[in-house]
């Protein structure tokens, strides 16, 4: 069956990601942390690059377990920087560790990162947008500005407003599937 998809889903990896994950509201703490790290790693690169390296990231970063990552020391950082399966950028690797510590602090304060996102900093989301053309989709919004500002205040890194908006799209805080995309209605109803 030939399905109409958002224009960016063109490769096997991006089509699978688009069809199964993108825009679906996510509430699992490990998934929320995974996407936070992956969106930060993507800065300056294509999402396709991150999708190709995603399994290597899961292995290298202990399944995105924030407690384990928060305890990484110099030896582990050196191992990560030598791993060709991930983005070997020292600032991005070290930010994953500091972000794990900040993530745990947010969980401690709010009970979960999910509560922080969906009930604390940005209540009232997810938002169902109704874009007809890709050009209408913003790169950032007042909500992503607010999320970025608060995350930065809490010590997170690689969480600028554009990264935060991509994160919000990925975890289903906003539905930015185009209205003629076959996934739009299913995501609007909160279905995988």
ABEGO torsion letter per residue (X at the ends): XBBBBBAABABAAAAAAAAAABGBBBABAAAAAAAAAAAAAABGBBAAAAAAAAAAAAAAAGGGBAAAAAABBAAAAAAAAABAABBBBAAAAAAAAAAAAAAAAAAAAAGBAAAAAAABABBGOBBBBBBABAAABBABBAAAAAAAAAAAAAGBBGABAAAAAAAAAAAGABBABBAABAAAAAAAAGBX
